[in-house]
Amino acid sequence: MARKTTDDAEGGVVQEVDDGNEFDPPAVKALVWKQDLRIVPLSAFIYLLCYLDRSNIGNAKVLNANTGDDLLSDTHMTNYQYTIALMVPSNYLLKKLKPSRWIAFLMLSWGAITMGLGGSNNFAQVTGIRFLLGVIEAGLFPGLVFYLTFWYRVSERSIRVALILASATLAGAFGGAIAYGVGYMNQSHGLSAWRWLFIIEGAPSCASAILVFFFLPDYPETTKWLNADEKALARRRLELEGSKGNAEAMTWADAKSVLTDWRLYGHYAVYFGISTPFSSLSLFTPSITAGLGYKNLEAQLMTVPPYAVAYVVTVAVAGSADYFNARGIHSAIFSFVGAMGFLASAVLPADAYLHRYGCLIVAASGAFSCIPPLLGWLSSNLNTTAAAGLAIALNISFGAPGQIAGVWIYKANEAEKGYPTGHWTNAALLLFVSVGCILLQIYYIFVNRRRRHFGAKLYAY
C-alpha cells in the first residue's frame, strides 16, 4: 500500500496517510464525483432548511418592531421569556432506520412544527413549540456528519462537512433577505409578517421530505446508481477509514470503548467552546445588526453580508485543511481570528457602528470556519462504525450546554452598550477553542511518536 508522510517543525514524521495510489486514480475521481453529485448538494440543502427554520425566530423578534407587529408584541412576551423560549440518541436511529427514512422524517416534522409557530399566541405556546422543534432538529447535524463517514475517506470529509455547514451561513443570508421581503406582507390577510415568516419558511421542509425519502442514497453497498465495480471500489476505499452500512448494531463493548477513551473528551470540550458563538450568532445576528444603527427592515437586510463572507471563508478553510491534512491547526488559527473579531467588538465604542459591523463579519467568519475541520478531525480518529456514530453524537451533545449559554449572553438591556457581555464571552470561548486545538495537536504528536515506535496506527491531525 503506497503511503506518504508529512514532517513537523523539528524534522520528525508526525503523520502517515494513504496517498490513494493503491487504487486507480481516475476511477476514484469518477466515483467520488458521482457520490458528490448525489450526496453533497442534497445534504447541504437539507441543512440549509434546518438552519433557516431554527434561526428565523431571531428575525421574527425584530421584524416590524417599529409598528408593534413583531413576535414579542403580538405574543406579549418579555425579552426574558423570549430567551427562555430559545432554550430548547439520533445517530443510532439513522443507522437503524436508514438515513433517507430518518432524515425525511425529521424534515417533515420540523417543517410542520415551524409552520405551527406561525399560529402561536403567547409565551407558553412559543416555548412548547420551540421545545419540540429543538428535539427534532437536534439529531440532524450529527446525523449528517455520521452519514458522510459511510461514503468518504478521512482526507475527503472536512470540505464536505464544510459545504453542508456553510449552507447554514447561506441560510443566515437568505433568512435576512427573506425576512426583509416578508416584512412587507405585514397584516396581509390579517396576519403579522412574523407569522408569515414561519409559515413560508416551514413549508419547503415539509415538501422536501418527500424528495429526501426517495432520492437521498443510504449506503454505497445498497445504492442502485453505482455499478458492481464502483461498489467494490467504494467498499475497499473505506475498509480502514469509513463506517459500514452492513455493520452490526452497537454493543455495550463498543459504547464502553468510546465512553472510556479520554482523549475524545478533549475534542468534546473544544466543541463545547465553539457551540456558544455558533448558537448566539444564529439567534442574535438580527438583534446585533439592529444595535449597529440599522433600523427596522434594513436590520434584516444587513444580516446578509456577514453570513455571505462566512460562507466563502468556511469552504476555503475546510478545503485547505483537507489539502494540507492539518485540521487541528486550521481550527486553532481561525478560532483565534474569530476571537479577535469579538474582542474588537467588545472594546470599541458602542457608537463605532461601521467598525463594529466589520468586526461582526470577522467574528462570524472565524467562528463558522473552524467547525468543519474540528468535526473532520474527530471522525478521522475513530476506527469503527459504532464508535463514529456514538462519538459524533456525544461531541454534538457536549455542545448543547454551550448552545444554551449562547441564548443568554446577548442581553436586551445591553443593546445600547453594544452587547459587551456577549462579545466578551464569545471571545473568551474562541480563545479556549484555539488553545484546546493546540494542546490536542501536541498530545497527538507525542502519542504518535510512541505509536510509531510500536508500529501502531497513527492519529490524524
Secondary structure, 3 states (H helix, E strand, C coil): CCEEEEECCCCCEEEEEECCCCCCHHHHHHHHHHHHHHHHHHHHHHHHHHHHHHHHHHHHHHCCHHHCCCHHHHHCCCHHHHHHHHCCCHHHHHHHHCHHHHHHHHHHHHHHHHHHHCCCCCHHHHHHHHHHHHHHHCCHHHHHHHHHCCCCCHHHHHHHHHHHHHHHHHHHHHHHHHHHHHHHHCCECCECHHHHHHHHHHHHHHHHHHHHHHHCCCCCCCCCCCCHHHHHHHHHHCCCCCCCCCCCCCCHHHHHHHHCCCHHHHHHHHHHHHHHHHHHHHHHHHHHHHCCCCCHHHHHHCCHHHHHHHHHHHHHHHHHHHHCCCHHHHHHHHHHHHHHHHHHHHHCCCCCHHHHHHHHHHHHHHHHHCHHHHHHHHHHCCCCHHHHHHHHHHHHHHHHHHHHHHHHCCCHHHHHHCCHHHHHHHHHHHHHHHHHHHHHHHHHHHHHHHHHHCCCCCCCC
